Amino acid sequence: MFRPLTICIGLRYLRARRASRFVSFISMVSLLGVAVGVAALIVVLSVMNGFEQELRSRLLNLTSHAVVAAPDGRLRDWPPVVERVAAMPGVKGAAPFVEVQAMLAHDGVLKGTLLRGIDPARESAVSRIEQHLVTGSLDLLEAGSNRLVLGRLLAARLRVGLGDTVTLLVPTGSETGARLVPRLRRFTVVGLFDVGMEEQDGLLALTHLADAAAARGRPGEVSGVRIELDDLFAAPRIARLIAADLGPDFEARDWTQENASYFRAVRIEKTMMTLILSLVVAVAAFNIVATLVMVVTDKRAEIAILRTMGLSPGRVMRIFLVQGTAIGAAGTLLGVLAGVPLALHVGTVMPALESLFGFSVLPAEVYYITRLPSDLRGAQVLLVTSIALALCVLSTIYPSWRAARTEPAEALRYE
């Protein structure tokens, strides 16, 4: 099979035994360094993707994809609005809600809470709360029963359990408007949920829609409509369309706005980890510079002979470009072959390592997530591969250029 002369010589130099074993050692270190950097970058990005997906899933267990809030948070004739929203394109489900900022008190303990009134019959269309109930059932939330389902962390802070009674304090303005007067109602705890997010488990209390409306002093009114969509990533666009269709006074919010700080933090962490591990790949890639400089010094006489035989400086440069690129490509391929299986099975590998070395990466008493999630994406693997190859090719330019500048007469003077 015919191959260009520069490729043949470059690959031959790569395989040749050198007088200095140190050069071969540096070549191997460069190759392994690129492989380790690429594998680490693939695994870390996959784990960060997994954490982002896990975070999104947990946040959306109780948070709907979008919310259309009523004017001034007061919507009296809500059943036709809910049916209208549910019939719109891209909408999977819709349910009314009432939200009240309040306080819960029990046995001298007072904690802030977000009281959310729900329709138990419609709630499964917009959330997955039933999958995270530790005890109790949403069916126990009946209109006029004054019953609550609390987050397990909130219940622990209040030191209450099933059957206990708590007092709900809702601040309201006095008739003169001079001061706040709390409206008091007593509720019975009939269920606990645990979704693994402190903001929800330690703050949220669920009750029937009618009881929440009565607690805020507006019976028969709801705050708005919660919406579940076929495509959660289309939430910003569809929420705006729904609000515009309902009227100019309706306000649209979606999950990307309500949880923006969480996902911004994940994106920043992912970007920084990519930059840091890319530097690891860059350091390994630039070891190729040292390798090729030593090879050029070792092969100085041979380069001079090739030049006297008519090989142009450009072709000499391509010889060492081939050699350096081959080292980088081999390291990148090895890194991909190691990183992809590891990213796919990190959930199995980490427990084995924890058992072997006797440590825990995500102890249950500290973290809500006790396993390493992973989401391998082909586009990211391709990006990492491209970055590694580009850095390796760039690292070959200087030593190749230096080889091309070799003067035959000077190189052969003392041979």
C-alpha positions as CSV (number, residue, x, y, z in Angstrom):
1,M,0.0,0.0,0.0
2,F,1.4,3.4,-1.1
3,R,2.0,6.0,1.6
4,P,3.6,9.4,1.3
5,L,7.3,9.5,2.1
6,T,6.8,12.0,5.0
7,I,4.3,9.6,6.7
8,C,6.5,6.6,6.2
9,I,9.6,8.4,7.8
10,G,7.5,10.0,10.6
11,L,6.0,6.6,11.6
12,R,9.4,4.9,11.3
13,Y,11.0,7.5,13.7
14,L,8.1,6.8,16.0
15,R,8.8,3.1,16.1
16,A,12.6,3.3,15.9
17,R,14.8,2.3,18.9
18,R,16.7,5.4,20.1
19,A,20.1,5.6,21.7
20,S,18.5,7.6,24.5
21,R,15.8,5.6,26.3
22,F,14.9,8.8,28.0
23,V,13.3,10.1,24.7
24,S,11.2,6.9,24.5
25,F,10.2,7.4,28.2
26,I,9.1,11.0,27.6
27,S,7.1,9.9,24.5
28,M,5.3,7.3,26.6
29,V,4.6,9.8,29.4
30,S,3.2,12.2,26.9
31,L,0.9,9.6,25.4
32,L,-0.3,8.4,28.8
33,G,-0.7,12.0,30.0
34,V,-3.0,12.8,27.1
35,A,-4.9,9.6,27.7
36,V,-5.4,10.2,31.4
37,G,-6.5,13.9,30.7
38,V,-9.0,12.9,28.0
39,A,-10.5,10.0,30.1
40,A,-10.8,12.3,33.2
41,L,-12.4,15.0,31.2
42,I,-15.0,12.6,29.7
43,V,-15.8,11.1,33.1
44,V,-16.0,14.4,34.9
45,L,-18.3,16.0,32.3
46,S,-20.5,12.9,32.3
47,V,-20.8,13.0,36.1
48,M,-21.6,16.8,36.0
49,N,-24.2,16.1,33.4
50,G,-25.6,13.4,35.7
51,F,-25.7,15.8,38.7
52,E,-27.5,18.4,36.5
53,Q,-30.1,15.9,35.4
54,E,-30.6,14.6,38.9
55,L,-31.0,18.1,40.3
56,R,-33.5,19.0,37.6
57,S,-35.4,15.8,38.3
58,R,-35.6,16.5,42.0
59,L,-36.6,20.1,41.6
60,L,-39.4,19.2,39.2
61,N,-40.8,16.5,41.5
62,L,-42.9,19.3,43.2
63,T,-42.2,22.2,40.8
64,S,-44.3,22.3,37.6
65,H,-42.7,23.1,34.3
66,A,-44.5,26.4,34.1
67,V,-46.9,28.6,36.1
68,V,-49.4,31.1,34.9
69,A,-50.2,33.4,37.8
70,A,-53.5,35.2,37.9
71,P,-53.9,39.0,38.1
72,D,-53.0,40.0,41.7
73,G,-52.9,36.3,42.6
74,R,-56.7,36.2,42.5
75,L,-58.6,34.0,40.0
76,R,-62.2,33.2,41.0
77,D,-63.7,31.6,37.9
78,W,-60.7,29.2,37.5
79,P,-62.2,25.9,36.2
80,P,-62.7,27.2,32.6
81,V,-59.1,28.7,32.6
82,V,-57.6,25.3,33.7
83,E,-59.5,23.5,31.0
84,R,-58.4,26.1,28.4
85,V,-54.8,25.8,29.4
86,A,-54.9,22.0,29.4
87,A,-56.2,22.0,25.8
88,M,-53.4,24.1,24.4
89,P,-50.7,22.6,22.2
90,G,-47.7,21.2,24.0
91,V,-49.5,21.1,27.4
92,K,-49.6,17.7,29.1
93,G,-51.5,18.7,32.2
94,A,-52.8,21.6,34.2
95,A,-53.9,22.1,37.8
96,P,-55.0,25.1,39.9
97,F,-53.0,26.1,43.0
98,V,-53.0,28.5,45.9
99,E,-49.7,29.6,47.6
100,V,-49.6,31.3,51.0
101,Q,-46.5,32.5,52.9
102,A,-47.2,31.6,56.5
103,M,-45.8,30.2,59.8
104,L,-46.4,26.8,61.4
105,A,-46.3,26.5,65.2
106,H,-46.2,23.4,67.4
107,D,-45.3,23.1,71.1
108,G,-43.4,26.4,71.1
109,V,-41.6,25.8,67.9
110,L,-42.3,28.3,65.1
111,K,-41.1,27.8,61.5
112,G,-41.7,29.5,58.2
113,T,-43.6,27.6,55.5
114,L,-44.9,27.9,52.0
115,L,-48.5,26.6,52.2
116,R,-49.5,25.2,48.8
117,G,-53.1,24.4,48.1
118,I,-53.6,21.7,45.6
119,D,-56.4,19.7,44.0
120,P,-55.5,16.1,44.8
121,A,-57.4,14.8,41.8
122,R,-55.4,16.9,39.4
123,E,-52.0,17.1,41.2
124,S,-50.6,14.0,39.5
125,A,-50.9,15.8,36.2
126,V,-48.4,18.4,37.2
127,S,-46.1,16.8,39.8
128,R,-44.7,13.5,41.0
129,I,-45.3,14.1,44.7
130,E,-47.2,10.8,45.2
131,Q,-44.0,8.9,44.3
132,H,-42.2,10.6,47.2
133,L,-44.8,10.2,49.9
134,V,-43.1,8.6,52.9
135,T,-46.4,8.1,54.8
136,G,-50.0,9.2,54.1
137,S,-51.9,9.9,50.9
138,L,-53.0,13.0,48.9
139,D,-56.5,11.5,49.0
140,L,-56.7,12.4,52.7
141,L,-56.6,16.1,51.7
142,E,-60.3,16.8,51.5
143,A,-62.0,20.2,51.3
144,G,-62.8,21.6,54.7
145,S,-60.8,18.9,56.6
146,N,-57.8,21.2,57.4
147,R,-55.2,18.5,56.8
148,L,-51.6,18.9,55.9
149,V,-48.9,16.9,54.1
150,L,-45.5,18.2,55.3
151,G,-42.0,17.8,54.0
152,R,-40.1,15.4,56.3
153,L,-37.4,17.9,57.2
154,L,-40.1,20.5,58.1
155,A,-41.9,18.0,60.2
156,A,-38.6,17.1,62.0
157,R,-38.0,20.8,62.7
158,L,-41.5,21.2,64.2
159,R,-41.1,17.9,66.0
160,V,-44.5,16.6,64.7
161,G,-45.6,13.3,63.2
162,L,-48.8,11.8,61.8
163,G,-51.9,12.8,63.7
164,D,-50.3,15.8,65.4
165,T,-51.9,19.2,65.2
166,V,-50.1,22.4,64.1
167,T,-51.2,26.0,64.1
168,L,-51.0,27.9,60.8
169,L,-50.4,31.7,61.2
170,V,-51.1,33.8,58.1
171,P,-50.2,37.5,58.4
172,T,-53.0,39.8,57.2
173,G,-53.5,43.5,57.3
174,S,-55.7,45.1,59.9
175,E,-58.7,47.2,59.0
176,T,-56.8,50.4,59.6
177,G,-53.7,49.0,57.8
178,A,-51.5,50.1,60.7
179,R,-50.3,46.7,61.6
180,L,-50.3,43.0,60.7
181,V,-52.8,40.7,62.4
182,P,-52.2,36.9,62.1
183,R,-55.1,34.7,61.0
184,L,-54.9,31.4,62.9
185,R,-56.1,28.0,61.7
186,R,-55.4,24.5,63.1
187,F,-54.3,21.7,60.8
188,T,-53.7,18.0,61.3
189,V,-50.7,16.3,59.8
190,V,-51.8,13.3,57.7
191,G,-48.7,12.7,55.6
192,L,-45.0,13.3,55.0
193,F,-43.0,13.5,51.8
194,D,-39.3,13.4,51.0
195,V,-38.0,14.5,47.6
196,G,-34.3,15.0,48.7
197,M,-34.2,18.8,48.3
198,E,-33.9,20.9,51.5
199,E,-35.7,23.9,50.0
200,Q,-38.8,21.7,49.4
201,D,-38.6,19.2,52.3
202,G,-37.9,21.9,54.8
203,L,-40.3,24.6,53.6
204,L,-43.3,23.2,51.8
205,A,-46.7,22.2,53.3
206,L,-49.5,20.8,51.1
207,T,-53.2,21.1,51.8
208,H,-56.5,21.1,49.9
209,L,-57.1,24.0,47.5
210,A,-60.2,25.1,49.4
211,D,-58.4,25.0,52.8
212,A,-55.5,27.1,51.5
213,A,-57.8,29.7,49.9
214,A,-59.8,29.9,53.2
215,A,-56.5,30.3,55.2
216,R,-55.5,33.3,53.2
217,G,-59.0,34.8,53.5
218,R,-60.1,34.4,49.8
219,P,-62.4,31.4,49.6
220,G,-63.1,30.1,46.1
221,E,-60.0,31.9,44.6
222,V,-56.8,30.4,43.3
223,S,-53.4,32.0,42.7
224,G,-53.0,30.6,39.2
225,V,-52.5,27.5,37.1
226,R,-49.5,25.1,37.2
227,I,-48.6,23.4,33.9
228,E,-46.9,20.2,32.8
229,L,-45.5,20.3,29.3
230,D,-44.6,17.6,26.8
231,D,-41.1,19.2,26.4
232,L,-39.8,20.8,29.6
233,F,-37.1,22.7,27.6
234,A,-39.9,24.5,25.7
235,A,-41.3,25.8,28.9
236,P,-40.1,29.5,28.5
237,R,-41.7,29.8,25.0
238,I,-44.9,27.9,25.7
239,A,-45.5,29.7,29.1
240,R,-45.3,33.1,27.4
241,L,-47.7,32.0,24.7
242,I,-50.2,30.7,27.3
243,A,-50.0,33.9,29.3
244,A,-50.5,36.0,26.2
245,D,-53.5,33.9,25.2
246,L,-55.2,34.2,28.6
247,G,-54.8,38.0,28.7
248,P,-52.3,40.8,29.4
249,D,-52.7,40.6,33.2
250,F,-51.5,37.0,33.5
251,E,-47.9,36.5,34.4
252,A,-45.9,33.5,33.1
253,R,-43.0,31.8,35.0
254,D,-41.2,28.6,34.2
255,W,-38.8,26.2,35.9
256,T,-35.7,27.8,34.4
257,Q,-36.5,31.1,36.1
258,E,-37.6,29.7,39.4
259,N,-34.4,27.6,39.7
260,A,-32.0,29.7,37.8
261,S,-29.4,29.9,40.6
262,Y,-29.1,26.1,40.8
263,F,-28.5,25.6,37.2
264,R,-26.2,28.6,36.8
265,A,-24.0,27.1,39.6
266,V,-23.9,23.8,37.8
267,R,-23.0,25.4,34.5
268,I,-20.2,27.4,36.1
269,E,-18.8,24.4,37.9
270,K,-18.9,22.4,34.6
271,T,-17.2,25.2,32.7
272,M,-14.4,25.5,35.4
273,M,-13.9,21.7,35.5
274,T,-13.6,21.6,31.8
275,L,-11.0,24.4,31.8
276,I,-9.0,22.8,34.6
277,L,-8.9,19.4,33.0
278,S,-8.2,20.9,29.6
279,L,-5.1,22.3,31.2
280,V,-4.1,18.8,32.3
281,V,-4.5,17.7,28.6
282,A,-2.5,20.7,27.5
283,V,0.4,20.0,29.8
284,A,0.5,16.4,28.6
285,A,0.2,17.6,25.0
286,F,3.1,20.0,25.4
287,N,5.3,17.2,26.7
288,I,5.2,16.3,23.0
289,V,7.3,19.4,22.4
290,A,10.1,18.1,24.6
291,T,9.8,14.7,23.0
292,L,10.1,16.1,19.4
293,V,12.9,18.5,20.3
294,M,14.9,15.6,21.6
295,V,14.1,13.6,18.5
296,V,15.1,16.4,16.2
297,T,18.4,16.7,18.1
298,D,18.9,12.9,17.9
299,K,18.1,12.7,14.2
300,R,19.9,15.9,13.2
301,A,22.4,14.1,10.9
302,E,19.6,12.1,9.2
303,I,17.6,15.2,8.6
304,A,20.6,16.8,7.0
305,I,21.1,13.8,4.7
306,L,17.4,13.9,3.7
307,R,17.8,17.6,2.9
308,T,20.9,16.9,0.7
309,M,18.9,14.3,-1.2
310,G,16.3,16.9,-2.1
311,L,13.7,16.8,0.6
312,S,12.2,20.2,1.1
313,P,12.0,22.0,4.5
314,G,8.2,21.7,4.3
315,R,8.3,17.9,3.9
316,V,10.8,17.7,6.7
317,M,8.4,19.6,8.9
318,R,5.6,17.2,7.9
319,I,7.7,14.3,9.1
320,F,7.7,15.5,12.7
321,L,4.1,16.8,12.5
322,V,3.2,13.2,11.6
323,Q,5.2,11.8,14.6
324,G,3.8,14.3,17.1
325,T,0.2,13.9,15.8
326,A,0.5,10.1,16.0
327,I,1.5,10.3,19.7
328,G,-1.4,12.7,20.4
329,A,-3.9,10.6,18.4
330,A,-2.8,7.4,20.2
331,G,-3.2,9.1,23.6
332,T,-6.5,10.6,22.7
333,L,-7.9,7.2,21.4
334,L,-6.6,5.5,24.5
335,G,-8.3,8.1,26.7
336,V,-11.6,7.8,24.9
337,L,-11.5,4.0,25.1
338,A,-10.8,4.2,28.8
339,G,-13.1,7.2,29.6
340,V,-16.3,6.1,27.8
341,P,-16.7,2.7,29.6
342,L,-15.8,4.3,32.9
343,A,-18.3,7.1,32.4
344,L,-21.0,4.6,31.5
345,H,-20.3,2.4,34.5
346,V,-19.2,5.0,37.1
347,G,-22.2,4.1,39.3
348,T,-20.8,0.5,39.5
349,V,-17.1,1.3,39.7
350,M,-17.4,3.8,42.6
351,P,-19.1,1.5,45.1
352,A,-16.5,-1.1,44.3
353,L,-13.7,1.4,45.0
354,E,-15.4,2.6,48.1
355,S,-15.7,-1.0,49.4
356,L,-12.1,-1.7,48.5
357,F,-10.5,1.4,50.1
358,G,-13.1,1.8,52.9
359,F,-14.3,5.4,52.2
360,S,-17.4,7.0,50.9
361,V,-17.5,9.7,48.3
362,L,-21.0,10.9,49.0
363,P,-21.9,9.9,52.6
364,A,-25.7,9.7,53.2
365,E,-25.5,11.8,56.4
366,V,-24.0,14.7,54.4
367,Y,-25.5,14.5,50.8
368,Y,-29.0,13.9,49.5
369,I,-27.5,12.2,46.5
370,T,-25.6,9.1,47.6
371,R,-24.4,7.8,44.3
372,L,-22.5,9.3,41.3
373,P,-25.0,9.9,38.5
374,S,-23.6,9.9,34.9
375,D,-24.9,11.1,31.6
376,L,-22.5,10.4,28.7
377,R,-23.2,12.7,25.7
378,G,-21.6,12.0,22.3
379,A,-21.3,15.6,21.5
380,Q,-19.1,16.2,24.5
381,V,-16.9,13.2,23.8
382,L,-16.4,14.6,20.3
383,L,-15.6,18.0,21.7
384,V,-13.1,16.6,24.2
385,T,-11.5,14.5,21.4
386,S,-11.2,17.6,19.1
387,I,-9.7,19.7,21.9
388,A,-7.1,17.1,22.7
389,L,-6.1,16.5,19.1
390,A,-5.9,20.2,18.4
391,L,-3.6,20.8,21.4
392,C,-1.4,17.9,20.3
393,V,-1.1,19.2,16.8
394,L,-0.3,22.7,18.0
395,S,2.4,21.3,20.2
396,T,4.2,19.7,17.2
397,I,4.5,23.0,15.2
398,Y,7.6,24.5,16.9
399,P,9.8,21.4,17.0
400,S,8.8,20.5,13.4
401,W,9.6,24.1,12.3
402,R,13.0,23.8,14.1
403,A,13.7,20.5,12.2
404,A,12.9,22.2,8.9
405,R,15.5,24.9,9.6
406,T,18.3,22.4,9.9
407,E,21.2,23.4,7.7
408,P,22.8,20.3,6.0
409,A,26.3,21.7,5.9
410,E,26.2,22.7,9.6
411,A,24.7,19.4,10.7
412,L,27.2,17.2,8.8
413,R,30.3,19.3,9.5
414,Y,31.6,17.0,12.3
415,E,30.0,13.7,11.1
